[in-house]
């Protein structure tokens, strides 16, 4: 297990190496050209109120149409019916944020109340 002083020296050395890499990249003329292009492109996009998706759709409409935006949807919650054998009360809910159901769970316990549930 490295000591704190070893970790300190290793971290300091890694930082120095990364600084050298950063300096080398900063002086790279190709990187400077790419950064200038990106800056101008973003300014142009802002001027015309366009997003990268808009630009892709303009430049390559076929790929934009072929790859529609996908949104992740959460699986719909199923309704549960709880029947209280002590009171005869019935609760139907899709979630656990039901006032009376919380009271039942507090009084008789979560496991007991969940054993009363039937998924519809």
C-alpha positions as CSV (number, residue, x, y, z in Angstrom):
1,X,0.0,0.0,0.0
2,X,1.6,3.3,-1.1
3,X,2.2,5.9,1.5
4,X,0.8,9.4,1.2
5,X,4.1,10.8,0.3
6,X,4.4,8.2,-2.5
7,X,0.9,9.1,-3.8
8,X,1.8,12.8,-3.6
9,X,5.0,12.3,-5.7
10,X,3.2,10.1,-8.2
11,X,0.4,12.6,-8.5
12,X,2.8,15.5,-8.9
13,X,4.7,13.6,-11.6
14,X,1.5,12.8,-13.4
15,X,0.4,16.4,-13.3
16,X,3.8,17.5,-14.8
17,X,3.5,15.0,-17.6
18,X,-0.1,16.2,-18.3
19,X,1.1,19.8,-18.4
20,X,3.8,18.9,-20.9
21,X,1.2,17.1,-23.1
22,X,-1.1,20.2,-22.8
23,X,1.8,22.5,-23.8
24,X,2.6,20.3,-26.8
25,X,-1.1,20.3,-27.9
26,X,-1.4,24.0,-27.4
27,X,1.4,24.7,-29.8
28,X,0.0,22.3,-32.4
29,X,-1.1,24.4,-35.5
30,X,-3.7,21.8,-36.5
31,X,-5.3,22.0,-33.1
32,X,-5.4,25.8,-33.3
33,X,-7.2,25.5,-36.7
34,X,-9.7,23.1,-35.3
35,X,-10.4,25.3,-32.2
36,X,-10.8,28.3,-34.5
37,X,-13.2,26.4,-36.7
38,X,-15.2,25.2,-33.7
39,X,-15.4,28.7,-32.3
40,X,-16.6,30.2,-35.6
41,X,-19.1,27.3,-36.1
42,X,-20.6,27.8,-32.6
43,X,-20.9,31.5,-33.1
44,X,-22.6,30.9,-36.5
45,X,-25.0,28.4,-34.9
46,X,-25.8,30.9,-32.2
47,X,-26.4,33.7,-34.7
48,X,-28.9,31.5,-36.6
49,X,-30.2,29.8,-33.5
50,X,-29.3,26.3,-34.8
51,X,-28.3,23.1,-33.0
52,X,-25.9,20.4,-34.0
53,X,-28.9,18.2,-34.9
54,X,-30.1,21.0,-37.2
55,X,-26.7,21.2,-38.9
56,X,-26.6,17.4,-39.4
57,X,-30.1,17.5,-40.9
58,X,-29.0,20.3,-43.3
59,X,-25.7,18.6,-44.3
60,X,-27.0,15.0,-44.4
61,X,-30.8,14.8,-44.5
62,X,-30.8,11.1,-45.3
63,X,-28.9,10.1,-42.1
64,X,-31.0,12.5,-40.0
65,X,-34.2,11.0,-41.3
66,X,-32.9,7.4,-41.0
67,X,-31.8,8.0,-37.4
68,X,-34.8,9.4,-35.5
69,X,-34.4,10.7,-32.0
70,X,-34.9,7.9,-29.5
71,X,-36.2,8.7,-26.1
72,X,-36.0,6.2,-23.3
73,X,-39.3,5.6,-21.7
74,X,-39.8,4.1,-18.4
75,X,-41.8,1.0,-18.1
76,X,-45.3,1.9,-17.0
77,X,-46.1,1.0,-13.4
78,X,-48.7,-1.7,-12.9
79,X,-51.7,-1.1,-10.7
80,X,-51.7,-3.0,-7.4
81,X,-54.8,-3.7,-5.3
82,X,-54.2,-4.0,-1.6
83,X,-57.0,-5.6,0.4
84,X,-56.7,-5.1,4.2
85,X,-58.0,-8.2,5.9
86,X,-58.4,-6.4,9.2
87,X,-60.6,-3.5,8.0
88,X,-61.8,-4.8,4.6
89,X,-60.4,-1.6,3.0
90,X,-59.2,-1.7,-0.6
91,X,-56.6,0.5,-2.1
92,X,-55.7,0.6,-5.8
93,X,-52.4,2.4,-6.6
94,X,-49.6,2.5,-9.1
95,X,-47.1,3.8,-6.6
96,X,-46.3,3.7,-2.9
97,X,-47.0,7.3,-2.3
98,X,-50.5,6.8,-1.0
99,X,-51.5,8.2,2.3
100,X,-53.7,5.4,3.6
101,X,-51.3,2.7,2.3
102,X,-48.4,4.4,4.2
103,X,-50.6,4.3,7.3
104,X,-51.2,0.6,6.8
105,X,-47.5,-0.1,6.3
106,X,-46.7,1.9,9.5
107,X,-49.3,0.0,11.5
108,X,-48.9,-3.6,10.1
109,X,-45.4,-3.4,8.5
110,X,-44.2,-3.2,4.9
111,X,-43.9,-7.0,4.3
112,X,-47.3,-7.7,5.7
113,X,-49.0,-5.0,3.7
114,X,-47.2,-6.1,0.5
115,X,-48.4,-9.6,1.0
116,X,-52.0,-8.2,0.6
117,X,-51.2,-6.9,-2.9
118,X,-52.5,-8.3,-6.1
119,X,-51.0,-6.9,-9.4
120,X,-53.7,-6.0,-11.9
